[in-house]
Amino acid sequence: EANVIIQVNSHFGARRQEAQRLGRILRPKKGSVPGVVNAFMYTLISRDTDEQFYSAKRQQFLIDQGYDFEVIDALDERAEEAGEE
C-alpha cells in the first residue's frame, strides 16, 4: 500500500480532486500506528506558469480543510549547486 503521492502535472485540477488524492494516501494502512501519519503528497509546480496560480488556490483549500502544508522551494538551490560541479 502506497504512502507517497507525487503529482507532476495536475492540469489545473479541481481542489476537491486534490483533496481526494490526499485522502486516499492518508487512509489507515495495515500495521499502521493509530494517530501517527506516515503519508506524503508532493506536487511539482513550475514557476511563473498559470499552474502556480491554481496550485495556490488548491493549497488554500487544503489548509481550510485542516491539512498541514509545507512548500519546499529549495530545489532551485540544489539544481544550481549541481550545475556548478
Secondary structure, 3 states (H helix, E strand, C coil): CCCEEEECCCCCCCHHHHHHHHHHHHCCCCCCCCCCCCCEEEECCCCCCHHHHHHHHHHHHHHHCCCCCCCCCCHHHHHHHHHHC
